[in-house]
Structures are given as C-alpha cells and as structure tokens.
Amino acid sequence: MHQSFIWRRQALKFAASALCAAALPSVARSAPAGPIRLALIESMSGPFANTGEAVFRNLLWAVERVNARGGVKLPGGSRRLELVRYDSKGQNEEALSALRAAMDDGARIVLQGNSSATAAALLDAIDKNNERDPQRRVLFLNYSAVDPVLTNERCSFWHFRFDAHADMRVTALMDVVKDEASLQRVYLIGQDYSFGRAVLRESRRQLGVLRPDVQIVGDELHPMGRVKDFAPYASKIIASGAQAVVTGNWGNDLTLLVKAAREAGFNGSFYTFYGNALGAPAAIGEAGIGRVIAVADWLPNVQTAASEDFYRAFRARFPKPSEDYVHMRMQLVIEALAQSIERARSVDTVAVARAMERADVSLAGQRGRMRASDHQFQQQLVVGVMDRQGAPGVQFDVEGSGYGFRVVKTVSAERAEMPTTCQMQRP
C-alpha cells in the first residue's frame, strides 16, 4: 500500500512536469513582444546640438502619444514604440557609425533630417544594406532633409520624406515676394552643401520667372557650421544695397547671420526657411517686425481651436522657453508610421513601406498624405511674418522672446505639390 502511494505520487509529479514542459512553448509564444525600436540619428553635440534636441523632443512627444493609447495594434498584441537617440556629432561618418550601431541594437526604423548631406549618406548606406541583407532591411523616415534630389534622382523605396522639399518651400516664399512691388534688390546667401545650394539655385530660377525686375545683388555660400562671426557677411549685404536676404540657413548659422545683420544696421527683410525659432526671433528683436518671413508646414498662430489646443499641449509637456519649437510634421511622421504598421499587420520592413506609400494622416486640423510615386509627403504650407506678441494674429510668441509669427499666406497641398523625376525601383 505504501509503495502504491509512492508510485502514484511520482506519477502525478511526472504528469505535472510534462504538462508544464508542454505549456512552456505556448507561454513563450504568448509573451508580449518587446517595443518597436526607432533610431533617431542626429547631432546631439557640436554646433547644431540644439536642433537635434528639438527634434528629439518632438518625436518623443509623438511616441508618447501613440503609447498612451496602447501602442501599435498588431495581431499578436499591441506593441509600444521606443525612441532611442544616436549622436551623429554633425558628421556623416559618425552618422554611418550610428546607423550600424542602431541596426546592431535591433532598430529597423531610422529617423533623421537635419542635413541633406547626411541624409544622402544614410540613404546610400541603407540602399546597399537592404540589397545585400534582406533580413536586416531598414526604413528611413526623413522629417527635414529637403534637398529635392532625395525624392527625385535619388529617390528610394526605403526613404520617405515628410517635409516639403526646398523647391516647394521656395515656391511658397516667392508667392509672397512676387507681391512686394517695392522690392528691387535681393541678396542670396546659404550654407555650402547640397541643401544650401539647392535653395539658392531655385531662388534664382523663380526670381527670374516671377520677378525679372528684381536684381540679385549677392549670391554667396559659406562653410556650414564653421563661421563664428558673420559680421563680414553682414557688411557685404549692406554694401550691396540689398533690400532683402533669401536664405535656407538653419541652426546657429541662421541665428548668427541675422544677429550680425541686425548689429550692422541692416534694415531689410529676411526670407527664411527656419527664421521662426531656435533663437532667431530673439536675436533679431524689434528689427524683425514685419521684416522676417518664414515658411513652414505649420505655425503656432494658425488660428483654429484644434491648432491652439495642439500647441498648448506641447508647451505643457515642454514648458521651458528654450524648448519651444514644435514641428507638426514630426508628429505626422510617427502617426504615419503607427498607421502603416497597423495596416501592414506586421513590422516587416517591406510590408510597412508598402503601407506607408498609402499613408494619409491628420492631427489638429493638419492633414498630409504620402505620394507613392516618389515618397514625398504632400501637405499645406504656411508663410508667416514676425510681429510682437499680442498684435492681431499673434497670440503666441516664440521661445519667450515676445515675438511670434502671423500667418500671411496659406498654400494648399494641391498648390504646393510639384512634379517629380523619380523612377522608383521596388523590391
């Protein structure tokens, strides 16, 4: 009787062990998958560190919003997004090293934008990687690198641009220039790399078409991120008799330029891509009222209730004046990614890319859609002019400067759209 009891007890233990062993694979399969890693490759140190930090805040806020609603819904269960930053130090070689590190860490979604030259280097590396290593294919989401070639001659199935390219932005600015009858002399200045050259090239072309009466009295490129004193450039601008400056400069290259021009006594206008933040309004001060014009996909003083709520929510999340630089398009990048993953029902790179070709997203009244032929996002653009906070149409200032941008022109997505020369090669 005793032996029978022992045998039964051993048999039960064996059966229980067998059941547990059989259950283990099932438990492993049902365990929640880890987060979907997004690799941000940007300058987090060096002369353009402030631009990288601004990008990080925007993308982080967008990721937090997706995660707050439960993450990205997939057949195996929802997955959170995880944003991981990699410092390119403003150098292409460092960016390529960061790309390799991100891939080794398991990232298959890469985000970058602050430099078209870096974007081109990353795109070339990603194209080659995806060709030779299909198991580690990478998707490249570009929020700011606006050299037109990236969605024209160098378009790629793996690359999606969410900002209007330089020619589109120049067109919006020139829509304002053409109506300035008193403007007769313009100085062109930009950073000496692919994007800066593209801005000046298209500005020359469009001025010749829209305002052949306008004289271009200066056409100059300067080293990117290496000029500490723009006083000599400001002196040349004043000596030329220019009434306006057209520039695609960004980061410290813009802030130092406009500050030097103000200190030298330049009283003309600045037509800019990025004059609406990152220290530029404070550097310009009173001299910029009515004279600094900026083009963007969205500005805080777009006067709708949804837009105001969106901006107030960002400022509540990042309350420091120095953190006040919100990009609507960067929110739409993450919304488009989440939408595309859910439509693909997978995180497979090819499946997500095919879904992203059909991305159509809206947030706070701003809508954008991806054009499949070249992967250029299509959305409305706005042009704003600097004014004091509290002036009509200027409810919000920038970075606590006391100056904001009043929207003076809205360009619909249909009007902003431009043809492409892209010959897309798809897998």
Salt bridges, closest charged atoms under 4 A:
GLU53 OE2 - ARG85 NH2 2.58
GLU64 OE2 - ARG317 NH2 2.83
GLU82 OE1 - ARG37 NE 3.63
GLU94 OE1 - LYS89 NZ 3.99
ASP104 OD1 - ARG136 NH1 3.20
ASP105 OD2 - ARG37 NH1 3.98
ASP124 OD2 - LYS128 NZ 3.14
ASP133 OD2 - ARG136 NE 3.24
ASP163 OD1 - ARG169 NH2 3.14
ASP163 OD2 - ARG329 NE 3.37
ASP175 OD1 - LYS178 NZ 3.40
ASP175 OD2 - LYS409 NZ 3.84
ASP175 OD2 - ARG415 NH2 2.79
ASP179 OD1 - LYS178 NZ 3.38
ASP192 OD1 - ARG197 NH1 2.91
GLU202 OE2 - ARG205 NH2 2.72
ASP213 OD2 - ARG211 NH2 2.85
ASP219 OD2 - ARG204 NH1 2.67
GLU220 OE2 - LYS236 NZ 2.44
GLU263 OE2 - ARG262 NH2 3.91
GLU286 OE1 - ARG388 NH2 2.63
ASP297 OD1 - ARG329 NH1 2.75
ASP324 OD2 - ARG315 NH1 3.61
GLU335 OE2 - ARG65 NE 3.10
GLU335 OE1 - ARG69 NH2 2.92
GLU357 OE2 - HIS375 NE2 2.70
GLU357 OE2 - ARG426 NH2 2.69
ASP360 OD2 - ARG367 NH2 2.51
ASP374 OD2 - ARG371 NH2 2.64
ASP387 OD2 - ARG406 NH1 2.71
GLU417 OE1 - ARG369 NH2 3.17
GLU417 OE2 - ARG371 NH1 3.01
